[in-house]
Amino acid sequence: MPTYDYRCKACGTDFALFYKTYKDYDAAQKICPHCGSVELSRLITRVSVAAPTRDYTRMSAGEMLSVFDSGNSQDVGRMFQQVGGGAPELGTTYHETTQRLLDGEKPEKIERDLRAANNTSES
């Protein structure tokens, strides 16, 4: 449903008008709900841009390394998620690590925790 923001040039009131279709918008007479003026300025207040989705499965090894080097744990987690998917043969450690990365945990902390857990299990 298209929403358009306006400011009245006569009284300075900011307001939004909603239309079911673009055709309704084109046909409508835009009027200030406060003073009835038709002298309006259209405002650009909200813009949403969807980020493109990366396909990690098509990356070269070098490109994947650059994802690791970026330090962005959520990008690394998304890469793990796409490449490994829900494959049970990767084990719970892989899937738990992926979730921790997606949650924003730093890779260095996860690596320390995994080392500590391996040292404990070897004793």
MOPAC internal coordinates of N, CA, C and O (Angstrom, degrees):
PM7 1SCF
backbone

  N    0.0000 0     0.00 0     0.00 0    0    0    0
  C    1.4466 1     0.00 0     0.00 0    1    0    0
  C    1.5305 1   107.54 1     0.00 0    2    1    0
  O    1.2310 1   119.51 1   -65.20 1    3    2    1
  N    1.3345 1   118.54 1   114.80 1    3    2    1
  C    1.4552 1   121.05 1  -178.30 1    5    3    2
  C    1.5305 1   112.37 1   -66.16 1    6    5    3
  O    1.2310 1   120.95 1   -45.36 1    7    6    5
  N    1.3192 1   115.79 1   134.64 1    7    6    5
  C    1.4515 1   123.34 1   176.26 1    9    7    6
  C    1.5164 1   107.81 1  -120.73 1   10    9    7
  O    1.2310 1   120.39 1   -45.69 1   11   10    9
  N    1.3133 1   116.86 1   134.31 1   11   10    9
  C    1.4573 1   121.78 1  -178.97 1   13   11   10
  C    1.5193 1   108.71 1  -125.65 1   14   13   11
  O    1.2310 1   120.75 1   -47.84 1   15   14   13
  N    1.3229 1   116.17 1   132.16 1   15   14   13
  C    1.4582 1   122.19 1   180.00 1   17   15   14
  C    1.5237 1   109.38 1  -100.52 1   18   17   15
  O    1.2310 1   121.46 1   -39.93 1   19   18   17
  N    1.3453 1   114.81 1   140.07 1   19   18   17
  C    1.4577 1   121.12 1  -177.70 1   21   19   18
  C    1.5182 1   110.28 1  -135.78 1   22   21   19
  O    1.2310 1   121.53 1   -19.12 1   23   22   21
  N    1.3504 1   114.69 1   160.88 1   23   22   21
  C    1.4713 1   122.24 1   169.19 1   25   23   22
  C    1.5294 1   106.00 1  -129.70 1   26   25   23
  O    1.2310 1   121.56 1   -49.41 1   27   26   25
  N    1.3065 1   114.62 1   130.59 1   27   26   25
  C    1.4581 1   120.37 1   179.09 1   29   27   26
  C    1.5287 1   108.92 1   -75.71 1   30   29   27
  O    1.2310 1   120.60 1   -50.89 1   31   30   29
  N    1.3322 1   116.45 1   129.11 1   31   30   29
  C    1.4600 1   121.14 1   179.14 1   33   31   30
  C    1.5279 1   111.41 1   -74.59 1   34   33   31
  O    1.2310 1   120.41 1   157.62 1   35   34   33
  N    1.3260 1   116.82 1   -22.38 1   35   34   33
  C    1.4612 1   120.64 1  -178.40 1   37   35   34
  C    1.5299 1   112.39 1   -81.96 1   38   37   35
  O    1.2310 1   120.27 1   132.46 1   39   38   37
  N    1.3435 1   117.09 1   -47.54 1   39   38   37
  C    1.4736 1   119.21 1  -174.68 1   41   39   38
  C    1.5299 1   113.89 1  -114.64 1   42   41   39
  O    1.2310 1   119.83 1   170.32 1   43   42   41
  N    1.3353 1   117.93 1    -9.68 1   43   42   41
  C    1.4660 1   121.18 1   177.16 1   45   43   42
  C    1.5146 1   114.93 1    83.01 1   46   45   43
  O    1.2310 1   119.65 1  -174.18 1   47   46   45
  N    1.3260 1   118.27 1     5.82 1   47   46   45
  C    1.4615 1   121.94 1  -179.64 1   49   47   46
  C    1.5294 1   110.71 1   -70.85 1   50   49   47
  O    1.2310 1   120.69 1   -47.35 1   51   50   49
  N    1.3434 1   116.28 1   132.65 1   51   50   49
  C    1.4652 1   121.65 1   171.81 1   53   51   50
  C    1.5217 1   108.22 1   -94.48 1   54   53   51
  O    1.2310 1   120.54 1   -42.27 1   55   54   53
  N    1.3248 1   116.58 1   137.73 1   55   54   53
  C    1.4613 1   120.15 1   179.39 1   57   55   54
  C    1.5257 1   109.39 1  -157.00 1   58   57   55
  O    1.2310 1   121.14 1   -13.30 1   59   58   57
  N    1.3208 1   115.42 1   166.70 1   59   58   57
  C    1.4650 1   121.65 1   179.49 1   61   59   58
  C    1.5182 1   108.91 1  -121.11 1   62   61   59
  O    1.2310 1   121.11 1   -34.78 1   63   62   61
  N    1.3288 1   115.48 1   145.22 1   63   62   61
  C    1.4558 1   121.93 1   174.06 1   65   63   62
  C    1.5238 1   108.11 1  -118.81 1   66   65   63
  O    1.2310 1   120.85 1   -41.63 1   67   66   65
  N    1.3185 1   115.99 1   138.37 1   67   66   65
  C    1.4606 1   122.62 1  -177.33 1   69   67   66
  C    1.5246 1   109.70 1  -114.23 1   70   69   67
  O    1.2310 1   121.08 1   -40.27 1   71   70   69
  N    1.3282 1   115.54 1   139.73 1   71   70   69
  C    1.4597 1   120.30 1   179.28 1   73   71   70
  C    1.5217 1   108.82 1  -134.34 1   74   73   71
  O    1.2310 1   120.84 1   -34.09 1   75   74   73
  N    1.3296 1   116.01 1   145.91 1   75   74   73
  C    1.4628 1   120.12 1   179.56 1   77   75   74
  C    1.5237 1   111.50 1   -72.77 1   78   77   75
  O    1.2310 1   120.37 1   147.30 1   79   78   77
  N    1.3385 1   116.90 1   -32.70 1   79   78   77
  C    1.4663 1   120.87 1  -178.53 1   81   79   78
  C    1.5249 1   108.79 1  -141.08 1   82   81   79
  O    1.2310 1   120.83 1   -14.83 1   83   82   81
  N    1.3146 1   116.01 1   165.17 1   83   82   81
  C    1.4611 1   121.03 1   175.10 1   85   83   82
  C    1.5292 1   110.41 1   -66.88 1   86   85   83
  O    1.2310 1   120.51 1   148.69 1   87   86   85
  N    1.3255 1   116.63 1   -31.31 1   87   86   85
  C    1.4674 1   121.47 1   177.49 1   89   87   86
  C    1.5350 1   110.13 1   -62.84 1   90   89   87
  O    1.2310 1   120.84 1   138.85 1   91   90   89
  N    1.3539 1   116.00 1   -41.15 1   91   90   89
  C    1.4681 1   120.41 1   177.05 1   93   91   90
  C    1.5217 1   111.02 1   -63.01 1   94   93   91
  O    1.2310 1   120.86 1   140.44 1   95   94   93
  N    1.3393 1   115.96 1   -39.56 1   95   94   93
  C    1.4689 1   120.71 1   178.09 1   97   95   94
  C    1.5240 1   110.24 1   -60.78 1   98   97   95
  O    1.2310 1   120.86 1   132.03 1   99   98   97
  N    1.3387 1   115.96 1   -47.97 1   99   98   97
  C    1.4642 1   120.81 1  -178.22 1  101   99   98
  C    1.5331 1   111.55 1   -60.90 1  102  101   99
  O    1.2310 1   120.13 1   143.40 1  103  102  101
  N    1.3352 1   117.36 1   -36.60 1  103  102  101
  C    1.4597 1   121.65 1  -176.05 1  105  103  102
  C    1.5378 1   113.02 1   -82.85 1  106  105  103
  O    1.2310 1   119.72 1   160.69 1  107  106  105
  N    1.3062 1   118.13 1   -19.31 1  107  106  105
  C    1.4674 1   121.78 1  -172.43 1  109  107  106
  C    1.5269 1   111.68 1   -75.63 1  110  109  107
  O    1.2310 1   121.84 1   -34.59 1  111  110  109
  N    1.3506 1   114.08 1   145.41 1  111  110  109
  C    1.4566 1   119.86 1   170.44 1  113  111  110
  C    1.5319 1   105.91 1   -92.42 1  114  113  111
  O    1.2310 1   121.06 1   -59.39 1  115  114  113
  N    1.3237 1   115.58 1   120.61 1  115  114  113
  C    1.4630 1   120.51 1  -177.44 1  117  115  114
  C    1.5242 1   109.24 1   -85.23 1  118  117  115
  O    1.2310 1   120.89 1   -58.90 1  119  118  117
  N    1.3499 1   115.90 1   121.10 1  119  118  117
  C    1.4642 1   121.92 1  -175.42 1  121  119  118
  C    1.5293 1   108.98 1  -133.53 1  122  121  119
  O    1.2310 1   120.64 1   -41.33 1  123  122  121
  N    1.3125 1   116.38 1   138.67 1  123  122  121
  C    1.4731 1   121.26 1   177.38 1  125  123  122
  C    1.5325 1   109.29 1   -66.24 1  126  125  123
  O    1.2310 1   120.13 1   -53.83 1  127  126  125
  N    1.3374 1   117.36 1   126.17 1  127  126  125
  C    1.4704 1   119.48 1  -179.90 1  129  127  126
  C    1.5261 1   112.74 1   -71.94 1  130  129  127
  O    1.2310 1   119.90 1   165.03 1  131  130  129
  N    1.3328 1   117.79 1   -14.97 1  131  130  129
  C    1.4604 1   120.91 1  -178.24 1  133  131  130
  C    1.5279 1   112.21 1   -87.42 1  134  133  131
  O    1.2310 1   120.42 1   131.59 1  135  134  133
  N    1.3640 1   116.81 1   -48.41 1  135  134  133
  C    1.4661 1   119.08 1  -174.95 1  137  135  134
  C    1.5278 1   114.38 1  -120.37 1  138  137  135
  O    1.2310 1   120.09 1   172.52 1  139  138  137
  N    1.3451 1   117.43 1    -7.48 1  139  138  137
  C    1.4523 1   120.79 1   177.83 1  141  139  138
  C    1.5188 1   114.82 1    84.31 1  142  141  139
  O    1.2310 1   119.86 1  -175.98 1  143  142  141
  N    1.3151 1   117.87 1     4.02 1  143  142  141
  C    1.4591 1   121.21 1  -179.91 1  145  143  142
  C    1.5322 1   111.03 1   -69.97 1  146  145  143
  O    1.2310 1   120.90 1   -30.06 1  147  146  145
  N    1.3309 1   115.89 1   149.94 1  147  146  145
  C    1.4651 1   120.97 1   174.08 1  149  147  146
  C    1.5332 1   110.68 1  -103.42 1  150  149  147
  O    1.2310 1   120.34 1  -177.63 1  151  150  149
  N    1.3247 1   116.95 1     2.37 1  151  150  149
  C    1.4695 1   122.42 1   177.76 1  153  151  150
  C    1.5296 1   108.47 1   -84.66 1  154  153  151
  O    1.2310 1   121.19 1   -87.84 1  155  154  153
  N    1.3279 1   115.32 1    92.16 1  155  154  153
  C    1.4541 1   121.23 1  -173.70 1  157  155  154
  C    1.5224 1   110.65 1  -123.06 1  158  157  155
  O    1.2310 1   121.28 1   -27.58 1  159  158  157
  N    1.3177 1   115.17 1   152.42 1  159  158  157
  C    1.4708 1   122.01 1   170.91 1  161  159  158
  C    1.5171 1   107.67 1  -112.75 1  162  161  159
  O    1.2310 1   120.88 1   -48.03 1  163  162  161
  N    1.2877 1   115.92 1   131.97 1  163  162  161
  C    1.4690 1   120.81 1   177.11 1  165  163  162
  C    1.5182 1   108.15 1   -79.19 1  166  165  163
  O    1.2310 1   119.91 1   -47.42 1  167  166  165
  N    1.3333 1   117.78 1   132.58 1  167  166  165
  C    1.4568 1   123.31 1  -179.40 1  169  167  166
  C    1.5226 1   110.31 1  -106.05 1  170  169  167
  O    1.2310 1   121.00 1   -37.74 1  171  170  169
  N    1.2993 1   115.69 1   142.26 1  171  170  169
  C    1.4675 1   121.24 1   172.13 1  173  171  170
  C    1.5261 1   104.99 1  -105.88 1  174  173  171
  O    1.2310 1   120.70 1   -76.24 1  175  174  173
  N    1.3276 1   116.26 1   103.76 1  175  174  173
  C    1.4639 1   119.77 1  -173.80 1  177  175  174
  C    1.5118 1   114.35 1  -114.97 1  178  177  175
  O    1.2310 1   119.79 1   147.91 1  179  178  177
  N    1.3166 1   118.00 1   -32.09 1  179  178  177
  C    1.4588 1   120.36 1  -176.89 1  181  179  178
  C    1.5228 1   108.92 1  -131.85 1  182  181  179
  O    1.2310 1   121.60 1   -53.53 1  183  182  181
  N    1.3044 1   114.55 1   126.47 1  183  182  181
  C    1.4511 1   119.40 1   176.81 1  185  183  182
  C    1.5178 1   107.33 1  -131.46 1  186  185  183
  O    1.2310 1   120.16 1   -52.19 1  187  186  185
  N    1.3227 1   117.29 1   127.81 1  187  186  185
  C    1.4578 1   122.01 1   177.63 1  189  187  186
  C    1.5171 1   108.55 1  -114.95 1  190  189  187
  O    1.2310 1   121.86 1   -49.76 1  191  190  189
  N    1.3123 1   114.05 1   130.24 1  191  190  189
  C    1.4584 1   119.58 1   177.43 1  193  191  190
  C    1.5207 1   107.47 1  -126.04 1  194  193  191
  O    1.2310 1   120.85 1   -57.75 1  195  194  193
  N    1.3088 1   115.97 1   122.25 1  195  194  193
  C    1.4602 1   120.03 1   178.99 1  197  195  194
  C    1.5219 1   109.18 1   -77.35 1  198  197  195
  O    1.2310 1   121.17 1   -50.02 1  199  198  197
  N    1.3168 1   115.37 1   129.98 1  199  198  197
  C    1.4657 1   119.73 1   178.05 1  201  199  198
  C    1.5287 1   109.20 1   -73.07 1  202  201  199
  O    1.2310 1   120.89 1   -39.40 1  203  202  201
  N    1.3208 1   115.90 1   140.60 1  203  202  201
  C    1.4640 1   117.50 1   178.12 1  205  203  202
  C    1.5242 1   110.80 1   -65.89 1  206  205  203
  O    1.2310 1   121.06 1   -34.00 1  207  206  205
  N    1.3097 1   115.58 1   146.00 1  207  206  205
  C    1.4540 1   120.91 1   179.39 1  209  207  206
  C    1.5205 1   108.58 1   -86.20 1  210  209  207
  O    1.2310 1   120.87 1   -49.39 1  211  210  209
  N    1.3273 1   115.94 1   130.61 1  211  210  209
  C    1.4592 1   120.29 1   178.77 1  213  211  210
  C    1.5166 1   109.19 1   -85.53 1  214  213  211
  O    1.2310 1   121.31 1   -40.40 1  215  214  213
  N    1.3226 1   115.10 1   139.60 1  215  214  213
  C    1.4537 1   120.54 1   175.48 1  217  215  214
  C    1.5284 1   107.91 1  -101.95 1  218  217  215
  O    1.2310 1   121.31 1   -85.80 1  219  218  217
  N    1.3296 1   115.10 1    94.20 1  219  218  217
  C    1.4617 1   121.01 1  -176.93 1  221  219  218
  C    1.5292 1   111.75 1   -68.79 1  222  221  219
  O    1.2310 1   120.16 1   156.75 1  223  222  221
  N    1.3257 1   117.30 1   -23.25 1  223  222  221
  C    1.4621 1   119.86 1  -177.21 1  225  223  222
  C    1.5254 1   111.92 1   -70.05 1  226  225  223
  O    1.2310 1   120.02 1   163.03 1  227  226  225
  N    1.3237 1   117.58 1   -16.97 1  227  226  225
  C    1.4577 1   121.14 1  -179.39 1  229  227  226
  C    1.5371 1   112.57 1  -100.38 1  230  229  227
  O    1.2310 1   120.43 1  -175.76 1  231  230  229
  N    1.3199 1   116.78 1     4.24 1  231  230  229
  C    1.4618 1   120.25 1  -177.87 1  233  231  230
  C    1.5210 1   111.52 1   -79.48 1  234  233  231
  O    1.2310 1   121.62 1   -30.21 1  235  234  233
  N    1.3169 1   114.50 1   149.79 1  235  234  233
  C    1.4687 1   120.16 1   172.65 1  237  235  234
  C    1.5254 1   108.06 1   -76.65 1  238  237  235
  O    1.2310 1   120.66 1   -11.41 1  239  238  237
  N    1.3145 1   116.35 1   168.59 1  239  238  237
  C    1.4672 1   120.85 1   178.67 1  241  239  238
  C    1.5317 1   109.97 1   -59.98 1  242  241  239
  O    1.2310 1   120.39 1   140.20 1  243  242  241
  N    1.3296 1   116.86 1   -39.80 1  243  242  241
  C    1.4617 1   120.98 1   179.04 1  245  243  242
  C    1.5155 1   112.19 1   -63.17 1  246  245  243
  O    1.2310 1   120.60 1   139.54 1  247  246  245
  N    1.3278 1   116.45 1   -40.46 1  247  246  245
  C    1.4679 1   120.58 1   178.10 1  249  247  246
  C    1.5253 1   110.73 1   -66.34 1  250  249  247
  O    1.2310 1   120.67 1   141.07 1  251  250  249
  N    1.3297 1   116.33 1   -38.93 1  251  250  249
  C    1.4689 1   119.30 1   177.48 1  253  251  250
  C    1.5256 1   110.72 1   -64.94 1  254  253  251
  O    1.2310 1   120.46 1   140.45 1  255  254  253
  N    1.3236 1   116.72 1   -39.55 1  255  254  253
  C    1.4697 1   119.60 1   177.01 1  257  255  254
  C    1.5243 1   110.92 1   -61.65 1  258  257  255
  O    1.2310 1   120.34 1   143.30 1  259  258  257
  N    1.3141 1   116.96 1   -36.70 1  259  258  257
  C    1.4644 1   119.09 1   178.91 1  261  259  258
  C    1.5284 1   110.93 1   -66.16 1  262  261  259
  O    1.2310 1   120.02 1   149.95 1  263  262  261
  N    1.3378 1   117.57 1   -30.05 1  263  262  261
  C    1.4678 1   120.12 1   175.22 1  265  263  262
  C    1.5302 1   109.27 1   -65.52 1  266  265  263
  O    1.2310 1   120.33 1   136.74 1  267  266  265
  N    1.3321 1   116.98 1   -43.26 1  267  266  265
  C    1.4682 1   120.64 1   176.56 1  269  267  266
  C    1.5207 1   110.66 1   -61.56 1  270  269  267
  O    1.2310 1   120.87 1   134.69 1  271  270  269
  N    1.3335 1   115.95 1   -45.31 1  271  270  269
  C    1.4635 1   120.89 1  -177.01 1  273  271  270
  C    1.5193 1   112.95 1   -67.08 1  274  273  271
  O    1.2310 1   120.02 1   158.39 1  275  274  273
  N    1.3343 1   117.56 1   -21.61 1  275  274  273
  C    1.4647 1   120.74 1  -178.45 1  277  275  274
  C    1.5253 1   111.56 1   -63.91 1  278  277  275
  O    1.2310 1   120.52 1   154.22 1  279  278  277
  N    1.3243 1   116.62 1   -25.78 1  279  278  277
  C    1.4657 1   120.10 1  -178.81 1  281  279  278
  C    1.5152 1   113.81 1    79.99 1  282  281  279
  O    1.2310 1   119.92 1  -178.00 1  283  282  281
  N    1.3140 1   117.76 1     2.00 1  283  282  281
  C    1.4658 1   121.08 1   179.86 1  285  283  282
  C    1.5273 1   108.48 1   -87.64 1  286  285  283
  O    1.2310 1   121.28 1   -77.56 1  287  286  285
  N    1.3270 1   115.15 1   102.44 1  287  286  285
  C    1.4664 1   119.64 1  -174.90 1  289  287  286
  C    1.5248 1   112.52 1   -62.47 1  290  289  287
  O    1.2310 1   119.65 1   146.85 1  291  290  289
  N    1.3145 1   118.27 1   -33.15 1  291  290  289
  C    1.4584 1   119.89 1  -179.38 1  293  291  290
  C    1.5296 1   110.85 1   -69.36 1  294  293  291
  O    1.2310 1   120.01 1   143.34 1  295  294  293
  N    1.3434 1   117.58 1   -36.66 1  295  294  293
  C    1.4682 1   119.58 1   175.01 1  297  295  294
  C    1.5311 1   110.34 1   -64.12 1  298  297  295
  O    1.2310 1   120.58 1   138.19 1  299  298  297
  N    1.3254 1   116.50 1   -41.81 1  299  298  297
  C    1.4728 1   120.21 1   178.24 1  301  299  298
  C    1.5266 1   109.57 1   -62.81 1  302  301  299
  O    1.2310 1   120.32 1   137.58 1  303  302  301
  N    1.3296 1   117.00 1   -42.42 1  303  302  301
  C    1.4598 1   121.41 1   178.40 1  305  303  302
  C    1.5257 1   111.93 1   -62.27 1  306  305  303
  O    1.2310 1   120.42 1   137.89 1  307  306  305
  N    1.3337 1   116.80 1   -42.11 1  307  306  305
  C    1.4682 1   119.75 1   177.95 1  309  307  306
  C    1.5314 1   110.56 1   -64.07 1  310  309  307
  O    1.2310 1   120.91 1   141.94 1  311  310  309
  N    1.3451 1   115.87 1   -38.06 1  311  310  309
  C    1.4574 1   119.36 1   178.00 1  313  311  310
  C    1.5321 1   109.95 1   -64.48 1  314  313  311
  O    1.2310 1   120.23 1   133.49 1  315  314  313
  N    1.3294 1   117.17 1   -46.51 1  315  314  313
  C    1.4707 1   120.58 1   176.93 1  317  315  314
  C    1.5192 1   110.55 1   -57.28 1  318  317  315
  O    1.2310 1   120.95 1   136.59 1  319  318  317
  N    1.3254 1   115.79 1   -43.41 1  319  318  317
  C    1.4603 1   121.25 1  -177.18 1  321  319  318
  C    1.5309 1   110.74 1   -63.80 1  322  321  319
  O    1.2310 1   120.30 1   135.63 1  323  322  321
  N    1.3313 1   117.04 1   -44.37 1  323  322  321
  C    1.4656 1   119.66 1  -179.54 1  325  323  322
  C    1.5198 1   112.23 1   -69.84 1  326  325  323
  O    1.2310 1   120.61 1   135.97 1  327  326  325
  N    1.3274 1   116.43 1   -44.03 1  327  326  325
  C    1.4595 1   120.32 1  -175.88 1  329  327  326
  C    1.5226 1   111.01 1   -71.92 1  330  329  327
  O    1.2310 1   120.62 1   135.79 1  331  330  329
  N    1.3299 1   116.42 1   -44.21 1  331  330  329
  C    1.4610 1   119.96 1  -177.18 1  333  331  330
  C    1.5114 1   114.32 1   -90.11 1  334  333  331
  O    1.2310 1   121.21 1   155.72 1  335  334  333
  N    1.3232 1   115.28 1   -24.28 1  335  334  333
  C    1.4597 1   119.42 1  -179.00 1  337  335  334
  C    1.5176 1   111.60 1    54.91 1  338  337  335
  O    1.2310 1   120.79 1    37.03 1  339  338  337
  N    1.2786 1   116.09 1  -142.97 1  339  338  337
  C    1.4624 1   121.60 1  -179.92 1  341  339  338
  C    1.5119 1   112.03 1  -100.94 1  342  341  339
  O    1.2310 1   120.11 1  -157.80 1  343  342  341
  N    1.3387 1   117.40 1    22.20 1  343  342  341
  C    1.4633 1   121.43 1  -175.99 1  345  343  342
  C    1.5255 1   111.26 1   -59.30 1  346  345  343
  O    1.2310 1   119.76 1   -67.46 1  347  346  345
  N    1.3316 1   118.06 1   112.54 1  347  346  345
  C    1.4667 1   120.75 1  -177.89 1  349  347  346
  C    1.5295 1   112.64 1   -64.72 1  350  349  347
  O    1.2310 1   120.35 1   153.69 1  351  350  349
  N    1.3317 1   116.93 1   -26.31 1  351  350  349
  C    1.4695 1   119.13 1  -177.99 1  353  351  350
  C    1.5307 1   112.57 1   -66.90 1  354  353  351
  O    1.2310 1   119.86 1   166.87 1  355  354  353
  N    1.3226 1   117.87 1   -13.13 1  355  354  353
  C    1.4624 1   120.53 1   177.41 1  357  355  354
  C    1.5221 1   111.45 1   -77.78 1  358  357  355
  O    1.2310 1   120.31 1   162.62 1  359  358  357
  N    1.3022 1   117.01 1   -17.38 1  359  358  357
  C    1.4612 1   121.32 1   174.86 1  361  359  358
  C    1.5148 1   114.38 1    89.11 1  362  361  359
  O    1.2310 1   121.89 1   -15.73 1  363  362  361
  N    1.3101 1   114.00 1   164.27 1  363  362  361
  C    1.4620 1   120.21 1  -176.57 1  365  363  362
  C    1.5226 1   111.81 1   -68.87 1  366  365  363
  O    1.2310 1   120.19 1   147.03 1  367  366  365
  N    1.3392 1   117.24 1   -32.97 1  367  366  365
  C    1.4660 1   119.30 1  -179.79 1  369  367  366
  C    1.5242 1   110.29 1   -60.54 1  370  369  367
  O    1.2310 1   120.15 1   136.00 1  371  370  369
  N    1.3279 1   117.33 1   -44.00 1  371  370  369
  C    1.4599 1   121.78 1   178.61 1  373  371  370
  C    1.5261 1   110.55 1   -59.60 1  374  373  371
  O    1.2310 1   120.53 1   130.76 1  375  374  373
  N    1.3121 1   116.59 1   -49.24 1  375  374  373
  C    1.4615 1   120.68 1  -176.49 1  377  375  374
  C    1.5311 1   111.81 1   -69.35 1  378  377  375
  O    1.2310 1   120.16 1   143.23 1  379  378  377
  N    1.3246 1   117.31 1   -36.77 1  379  378  377
  C    1.4731 1   119.57 1   176.44 1  381  379  378
  C    1.5227 1   110.49 1   -67.42 1  382  381  379
  O    1.2310 1   120.50 1   139.93 1  383  382  381
  N    1.3294 1   116.66 1   -40.07 1  383  382  381
  C    1.4656 1   121.03 1   177.74 1  385  383  382
  C    1.5265 1   110.15 1   -63.12 1  386  385  383
  O    1.2310 1   120.45 1   136.17 1  387  386  385
  N    1.3178 1   116.75 1   -43.83 1  387  386  385
  C    1.4637 1   121.29 1   178.15 1  389  387  386
  C    1.5245 1   110.12 1   -57.58 1  390  389  387
  O    1.2310 1   120.14 1   133.69 1  391  390  389
  N    1.3185 1   117.34 1   -46.31 1  391  390  389
  C    1.4608 1   120.84 1  -179.31 1  393  391  390
  C    1.5229 1   111.27 1   -64.38 1  394  393  391
  O    1.2310 1   120.13 1   140.02 1  395  394  393
  N    1.3232 1   117.36 1   -39.98 1  395  394  393
  C    1.4668 1   120.62 1   178.60 1  397  395  394
  C    1.5277 1   110.56 1   -62.83 1  398  397  395
  O    1.2310 1   120.36 1   140.45 1  399  398  397
  N    1.3300 1   116.93 1   -39.55 1  399  398  397
  C    1.4645 1   120.90 1   177.57 1  401  399  398
  C    1.5218 1   110.57 1   -66.06 1  402  401  399
  O    1.2310 1   120.20 1   135.78 1  403  402  401
  N    1.3234 1   117.22 1   -44.22 1  403  402  401
  C    1.4655 1   121.14 1   178.34 1  405  403  402
  C    1.5271 1   111.53 1   -61.58 1  406  405  403
  O    1.2310 1   120.83 1   148.91 1  407  406  405
  N    1.3282 1   116.02 1   -31.09 1  407  406  405
  C    1.4665 1   121.06 1   177.91 1  409  407  406
  C    1.5254 1   112.38 1   -76.74 1  410  409  407
  O    1.2310 1   120.57 1   175.13 1  411  410  409
  N    1.3543 1   116.52 1    -4.87 1  411  410  409
  C    1.4583 1   120.37 1   176.56 1  413  411  410
  C    1.5173 1   115.61 1    95.60 1  414  413  411
  O    1.2310 1   120.14 1  -173.19 1  415  414  413
  N    1.3182 1   117.34 1     6.81 1  415  414  413
  C    1.4640 1   119.97 1   178.82 1  417  415  414
  C    1.5255 1   109.86 1   -68.66 1  418  417  415
  O    1.2310 1   120.41 1   -37.04 1  419  418  417
  N    1.3141 1   116.83 1   142.96 1  419  418  417
  C    1.4601 1   121.88 1  -177.94 1  421  419  418
  C    1.5286 1   110.99 1   -69.96 1  422  421  419
  O    1.2310 1   120.44 1   -44.61 1  423  422  421
  N    1.3505 1   116.77 1   135.39 1  423  422  421
  C    1.4678 1   120.46 1   179.34 1  425  423  422
  C    1.5325 1   113.12 1   -56.27 1  426  425  423
  O    1.2310 1   120.36 1   144.29 1  427  426  425
  N    1.3375 1   116.92 1   -35.71 1  427  426  425
  C    1.4675 1   120.40 1  -179.54 1  429  427  426
  C    1.5280 1   111.42 1   -62.20 1  430  429  427
  O    1.2310 1   120.33 1   139.25 1  431  430  429
  N    1.3272 1   116.97 1   -40.75 1  431  430  429
  C    1.4654 1   120.73 1   179.42 1  433  431  430
  C    1.5246 1   110.38 1   -67.30 1  434  433  431
  O    1.2310 1   120.67 1   137.40 1  435  434  433
  N    1.3246 1   116.32 1   -42.60 1  435  434  433
  C    1.4678 1   120.36 1   179.41 1  437  435  434
  C    1.5227 1   109.59 1   -62.27 1  438  437  435
  O    1.2310 1   120.38 1   137.73 1  439  438  437
  N    1.3284 1   116.87 1   -42.27 1  439  438  437
  C    1.4643 1   120.92 1   179.53 1  441  439  438
  C    1.5326 1   110.77 1   -62.96 1  442  441  439
  O    1.2310 1   119.88 1   137.15 1  443  442  441
  N    1.3226 1   117.83 1   -42.85 1  443  442  441
  C    1.4777 1   121.14 1   177.04 1  445  443  442
  C    1.5280 1   110.89 1   -60.76 1  446  445  443
  O    1.2310 1   120.62 1   135.91 1  447  446  445
  N    1.3289 1   116.42 1   -44.09 1  447  446  445
  C    1.4655 1   120.83 1   179.90 1  449  447  446
  C    1.5325 1   111.01 1   -62.34 1  450  449  447
  O    1.2310 1   121.03 1   138.29 1  451  450  449
  N    1.3431 1   115.63 1   -41.71 1  451  450  449
  C    1.4690 1   119.33 1   179.73 1  453  451  450
  C    1.5250 1   111.24 1   -66.20 1  454  453  451
  O    1.2310 1   120.40 1   138.99 1  455  454  453
  N    1.3313 1   116.84 1   -41.01 1  455  454  453
  C    1.4743 1   119.96 1   177.03 1  457  455  454
  C    1.5243 1   110.74 1   -61.81 1  458  457  455
  O    1.2310 1   120.92 1   135.49 1  459  458  457
  N    1.3248 1   115.85 1   -44.51 1  459  458  457
  C    1.4653 1   120.26 1   180.00 1  461  459  458
  C    1.5241 1   110.92 1   -62.39 1  462  461  459
  O    1.2310 1   120.29 1   139.53 1  463  462  461
  N    1.3254 1   117.04 1   -40.47 1  463  462  461
  C    1.4558 1   120.85 1   179.30 1  465  463  462
  C    1.5205 1   110.53 1   -66.74 1  466  465  463
  O    1.2310 1   119.87 1   141.61 1  467  466  465
  N    1.3328 1   117.86 1   -38.39 1  467  466  465
  C    1.4748 1   121.09 1   178.64 1  469  467  466
  C    1.5198 1   110.88 1   -68.80 1  470  469  467
  O    1.2310 1   120.05 1   141.62 1  471  470  469
  N    1.3270 1   117.51 1   -38.38 1  471  470  469
  C    1.4636 1   120.65 1   178.03 1  473  471  470
  C    1.5098 1   111.43 1   -65.67 1  474  473  471
  O    1.2310 1   119.82 1   143.28 1  475  474  473
  N    1.3139 1   117.95 1   -36.72 1  475  474  473
  C    1.4523 1   123.05 1   179.11 1  477  475  474
  C    1.5302 1   109.90 1   -67.97 1  478  477  475
  O    1.2310 1   120.49 1   139.21 1  479  478  477
  N    1.3421 1   116.67 1   -40.79 1  479  478  477
  C    1.4586 1   119.77 1  -177.22 1  481  479  478
  C    1.5413 1   112.02 1   -74.58 1  482  481  479
  O    1.2310 1   119.95 1   157.61 1  483  482  481
  N    1.3383 1   117.71 1   -22.39 1  483  482  481
  C    1.4611 1   121.00 1   178.69 1  485  483  482
  C    1.5108 1   112.24 1   -80.79 1  486  485  483
  O    1.2310 1   120.34 1   160.47 1  487  486  485
  N    1.3126 1   116.96 1   -19.53 1  487  486  485
  C    1.4851 1   120.48 1  -177.13 1  489  487  486
  C    1.4972 1   112.30 1   -74.44 1  490  489  487
  O    1.2310 1   120.10 1   180.00 1  491  490  489

